[in-house]
Amino acid sequence: MMDQTVSFDFFIRLVREYWRAIVSFTVVGLIVAAGLTFFVITPKYQSSVQILVNRKNTNAATEYAGQQADVQMITTYKELIAGQVVLKPTQQQLSERYGIERSLNTLKSEVSVTSTTNSQVFSIAVTDTDAKASATIANQIARSFKNQVQKIIKVNNVTIVAPAETPSGAVSPKKPLNMLVGLVVGLLLGFVYAAIRVLTDRRVHDADFLTDDLGLASLGLVNHQNQYSIKKQVSNLTVAHPTHDNQITSQTMKRV
């Protein structure tokens, strides 16, 4: 209970003494996050195409087994799509037909393949800095995959279920999230700065610390006044006029 009270008092002291610094760090963190989000980080767009690969079975007894085999083959399809078998012809077609120049490493880093459990449909997603190019690359990868898989695995029933379309908005950077992160980081840095200032402050701020914490006896308090205050008080003093008795004594001494 005492530790919680001390921690709470310590927190209140931070806010009371260094609230300006905490607010300043928070604002700076928000400004930095906004600058990075809107002016530094390049927006990226994502487009995906859905593909269905299945074998036609005339025998109803083997249809279920064929479907399970197609589901297990999706792992193989993922490796083909991410390899040069599909990406190499895709690179050539993109350059010749659309004027899109991408290296094999770039295409490999931009492509991701996802699938749902026990589903014969899987998606090829492409993330690129150009919105229109992301859809074009995804569709071309799907066509290249369709051509190559027929030659390698002898699968003729490959269907592009949903072609990729140009995305309307960027998937990164996530502006609200980045702004929130900048706000939180700035706030934390402000509290860290305030905590360091408080923990490294060795000055005595009140007499209670001397009597209660150090056990010293209080002999009295000496007020501190700056030089300007002393000069102001001296300037306000008036010279006392001599009394009547003093004037008579002065005149008598002159006669003598």
Backbone torsions as a table, in degrees:
resi	resn	phi	psi	omega
1	MET	NA	-41.1	179.9
2	MET	-66.1	-39.8	-179.9
3	ASP	-62.8	-40.3	178.7
4	GLN	-64.6	-39.3	179.4
5	THR	-65.9	-44.9	178.1
6	VAL	-61.3	-43.4	179.3
7	SER	-62.7	-40.8	179.2
8	PHE	-67.1	-42.3	177.5
9	ASP	-63.6	-39.5	178.2
10	PHE	-62.7	-41.5	178.6
11	PHE	-64.5	-42.9	178.7
12	ILE	-63.0	-38.5	179.2
13	ARG	-64.9	-40.1	178.0
14	LEU	-59.5	-49.1	-176.9
15	VAL	-66.5	-39.8	-176.5
16	ARG	-69.4	-41.0	-174.1
17	GLU	-90.3	-28.7	-173.6
18	TYR	-127.7	33.6	-179.2
19	TRP	-66.7	-31.4	178.4
20	ARG	-65.2	-42.8	178.6
21	ALA	-65.8	-39.4	179.5
22	ILE	-64.1	-44.6	178.3
23	VAL	-64.4	-39.7	-179.8
24	SER	-63.5	-45.4	178.2
25	PHE	-62.6	-39.4	179.6
26	THR	-63.5	-45.0	179.6
27	VAL	-64.8	-41.9	179.2
28	VAL	-63.4	-42.3	177.4
29	GLY	-61.1	-39.4	178.0
30	LEU	-67.0	-41.1	179.7
31	ILE	-66.2	-42.2	179.0
32	VAL	-63.6	-43.1	178.6
33	ALA	-63.0	-40.4	178.4
34	ALA	-65.9	-41.1	179.0
35	GLY	-63.7	-43.4	178.1
36	LEU	-65.9	-40.8	-175.7
37	THR	-68.7	-43.4	-172.6
38	PHE	-94.0	-21.3	-172.8
39	PHE	-124.3	-18.0	-175.0
40	VAL	-110.1	-52.7	-176.4
41	ILE	-72.1	129.5	-180.0
42	THR	-78.8	127.7	179.1
43	PRO	-65.2	145.3	177.5
44	LYS	-124.9	144.1	-176.8
45	TYR	-120.2	147.2	-177.5
46	GLN	-126.9	134.9	176.8
47	SER	-136.1	145.1	-175.9
48	SER	-134.2	150.6	177.6
49	VAL	-124.4	139.4	-179.1
50	GLN	-103.0	135.6	-176.3
51	ILE	-127.4	140.3	175.9
52	LEU	-119.2	125.2	177.6
53	VAL	-122.4	119.5	177.2
54	ASN	-149.0	161.0	179.0
55	ARG	-104.4	139.7	177.8
56	LYS	-83.4	120.8	-180.0
57	ASN	-115.0	123.7	178.0
58	THR	-80.9	-21.6	-179.5
59	ASN	-93.4	121.2	-178.8
60	ALA	-65.1	-27.0	-177.9
61	ALA	-69.6	-30.7	-178.1
62	THR	-99.1	2.3	-177.5
63	GLU	-66.3	-45.2	-179.1
64	TYR	-64.2	-43.4	179.0
65	ALA	-63.0	-35.6	177.8
66	GLY	-66.8	-38.5	178.3
67	GLN	-64.4	-42.1	178.0
68	GLN	-64.3	-36.2	177.7
69	ALA	-67.1	-38.0	178.2
70	ASP	-65.4	-37.5	178.1
71	VAL	-64.7	-42.6	179.7
72	GLN	-68.5	-26.3	-179.7
73	MET	-74.4	-12.7	-178.8
74	ILE	-60.9	-33.5	176.5
75	THR	-61.2	-39.9	176.4
76	THR	-66.6	-39.5	179.1
77	TYR	-62.8	-37.5	178.3
78	LYS	-61.3	-42.9	179.9
79	GLU	-66.8	-36.5	178.0
80	LEU	-65.7	-42.0	-177.5
81	ILE	-66.3	-37.3	-178.0
82	ALA	-83.7	-2.5	-178.5
83	GLY	-103.1	176.5	-178.1
84	GLN	-69.4	-17.4	179.9
85	VAL	-58.6	-37.6	-179.8
86	VAL	-102.4	-39.8	-174.5
87	LEU	-71.1	-31.5	-180.0
88	LYS	-63.5	-53.3	175.9
89	PRO	-63.9	-30.9	176.6
90	THR	-63.4	-43.0	179.1
91	GLN	-60.7	-42.0	-179.0
92	GLN	-66.3	-44.6	-179.7
93	GLN	-65.8	-38.9	178.6
94	LEU	-63.2	-39.8	-179.4
95	SER	-71.9	-41.3	-175.5
96	GLU	-78.5	-41.9	-172.7
97	ARG	-92.1	-33.6	-172.3
98	TYR	-119.7	-7.8	-178.8
99	GLY	69.3	24.2	179.1
100	ILE	-97.2	117.4	-178.2
101	GLU	-103.3	116.1	177.0
102	ARG	-139.9	137.5	176.3
103	SER	-76.3	164.7	179.7
104	LEU	-64.0	-38.7	178.5
105	ASN	-64.9	-38.7	178.4
106	THR	-65.1	-45.8	178.7
107	LEU	-61.1	-41.0	-179.4
108	LYS	-64.9	-37.2	179.0
109	SER	-74.2	-24.0	-178.0
110	GLU	-86.6	-18.2	-173.3
111	VAL	-96.6	137.6	172.1
112	SER	-140.1	142.0	-178.0
113	VAL	-117.2	128.0	179.6
114	THR	-127.3	151.4	179.1
115	SER	-147.6	159.0	178.1
116	THR	-100.5	145.8	-178.7
117	THR	-58.6	134.1	178.8
118	ASN	58.8	32.1	177.0
119	SER	-122.8	140.4	179.0
120	GLN	-86.2	-4.5	179.5
121	VAL	-97.9	133.1	175.0
122	PHE	-133.6	161.6	-174.7
123	SER	-118.2	141.9	173.4
124	ILE	-110.2	113.4	-178.3
125	ALA	-107.1	137.1	179.4
126	VAL	-123.8	127.4	178.0
127	THR	-111.9	119.0	-175.3
128	ASP	-138.8	161.9	179.4
129	THR	-75.7	-12.1	178.4
130	ASP	-113.8	126.5	-175.2
131	ALA	-63.5	-48.8	-178.5
132	LYS	-66.4	-38.2	-179.8
133	ALA	-65.2	-33.4	-179.6
134	SER	-62.6	-40.5	177.9
135	ALA	-70.2	-40.9	179.8
136	THR	-63.2	-43.8	179.7
137	ILE	-64.6	-43.0	-179.5
138	ALA	-61.8	-45.3	179.8
139	ASN	-65.7	-37.5	179.8
140	GLN	-70.0	-37.2	175.7
141	ILE	-62.5	-40.7	178.8
142	ALA	-62.6	-42.3	179.4
143	ARG	-68.0	-40.5	178.4
144	SER	-65.3	-39.8	176.9
145	PHE	-62.3	-42.2	-179.8
146	LYS	-60.9	-41.2	180.0
147	ASN	-71.0	-42.1	-175.5
148	GLN	-73.7	-36.5	-176.7
149	VAL	-69.1	-28.0	175.9
150	GLN	-67.7	-32.8	179.9
151	LYS	-80.4	-36.7	-172.8
152	ILE	-86.0	-50.1	-174.5
153	ILE	-103.8	-5.0	179.9
154	LYS	62.0	42.1	176.5
155	VAL	-105.2	118.5	-175.8
156	ASN	-98.7	-13.7	-174.8
157	ASN	-102.3	74.9	176.9
158	VAL	-113.2	121.7	-175.3
159	THR	-121.6	130.1	172.9
160	ILE	-85.2	101.1	-173.2
161	VAL	-69.7	-48.4	-176.7
162	ALA	-138.1	107.0	178.7
163	PRO	-64.5	157.3	178.8
164	ALA	-75.5	144.6	178.6
165	GLU	-122.8	155.4	-179.5
166	THR	-64.0	122.5	-178.7
167	PRO	-69.1	149.1	-179.0
168	SER	-86.7	-20.7	-178.1
169	GLY	-144.2	162.9	-178.9
170	ALA	-80.6	148.5	177.3
171	VAL	-93.0	-17.7	175.9
172	SER	-152.4	149.0	-1.0
173	PRO	-75.2	154.1	177.1
174	LYS	-83.7	100.3	-170.1
175	LYS	-60.7	-51.3	-179.5
176	PRO	-60.0	-40.1	-179.4
177	LEU	-66.2	-42.6	179.3
178	ASN	-63.3	-40.1	178.6
179	MET	-65.0	-39.9	178.6
180	LEU	-65.4	-41.2	178.7
181	VAL	-63.0	-43.8	177.7
182	GLY	-61.5	-39.3	178.5
183	LEU	-64.4	-45.7	-178.5
184	VAL	-67.5	-43.0	-179.8
185	VAL	-63.6	-43.6	177.2
186	GLY	-61.2	-40.8	178.4
187	LEU	-64.2	-43.5	179.1
188	LEU	-64.5	-41.6	178.2
189	LEU	-63.5	-36.3	176.6
190	GLY	-62.9	-43.2	178.5
191	PHE	-68.3	-36.6	177.5
192	VAL	-63.9	-44.2	177.9
193	TYR	-60.3	-46.2	-179.8
194	ALA	-64.3	-39.7	179.9
195	ALA	-65.2	-39.5	178.6
196	ILE	-65.1	-40.9	178.6
197	ARG	-62.8	-41.7	-179.2
198	VAL	-69.2	-43.8	-176.6
199	LEU	-69.9	-27.7	179.6
200	THR	-95.1	2.6	179.4
201	ASP	-83.6	114.4	-177.4
202	ARG	-103.0	8.3	-178.7
203	ARG	-79.0	150.8	176.4
204	VAL	-92.4	119.8	-174.6
205	HIS	-97.3	-20.1	179.0
206	ASP	-151.7	163.2	-177.9
207	ALA	-73.2	-22.7	-179.9
208	ASP	-61.6	-32.8	179.2
209	PHE	-62.9	-39.0	-179.1
210	LEU	-69.3	-40.5	-176.5
211	THR	-82.8	-42.3	-174.5
212	ASP	-83.7	-47.9	-175.0
213	ASP	-84.6	-42.0	-178.5
214	LEU	-93.8	-13.3	177.6
215	GLY	72.5	26.4	179.8
216	LEU	-88.9	154.3	178.8
217	ALA	-87.1	137.3	179.7
218	SER	-88.8	114.6	179.8
219	LEU	-93.6	-12.2	-179.5
220	GLY	147.9	174.1	-178.8
221	LEU	-121.9	137.9	176.8
222	VAL	-112.7	118.2	179.6
223	ASN	-72.4	144.2	179.8
224	HIS	-107.7	129.6	177.0
225	GLN	-128.2	139.5	-180.0
226	ASN	-80.1	170.6	-175.5
227	GLN	-63.7	-36.2	-179.6
228	TYR	-65.1	-39.7	-179.4
229	SER	-67.0	-38.0	179.8
230	ILE	-67.1	-43.6	179.0
231	LYS	-62.6	-36.4	179.5
232	LYS	-66.3	-40.9	179.2
233	GLN	-67.3	-38.4	179.8
234	VAL	-67.0	-38.1	-179.7
235	SER	-67.0	-24.1	179.7
236	ASN	-82.5	-9.8	179.7
237	LEU	-74.3	142.7	179.1
238	THR	-113.8	144.8	179.7
239	VAL	-78.2	128.9	-178.0
240	ALA	-70.1	138.2	178.6
241	HIS	-80.1	147.8	-179.1
242	PRO	-70.8	146.2	-177.7
243	THR	-78.2	170.9	-178.6
244	HIS	-64.7	-39.7	179.9
245	ASP	-62.6	-40.1	179.0
246	ASN	-64.1	-36.6	-179.7
247	GLN	-67.1	-42.2	178.8
248	ILE	-62.9	-44.6	179.6
249	THR	-60.7	-37.8	-179.9
250	SER	-67.5	-40.1	178.5
251	GLN	-67.5	-39.9	179.6
252	THR	-62.6	-41.7	-179.3
253	MET	-66.1	-32.7	178.6
254	LYS	-67.5	-39.3	-178.9
255	ARG	-66.2	-41.9	179.8
256	VAL	-64.1	NA	NA
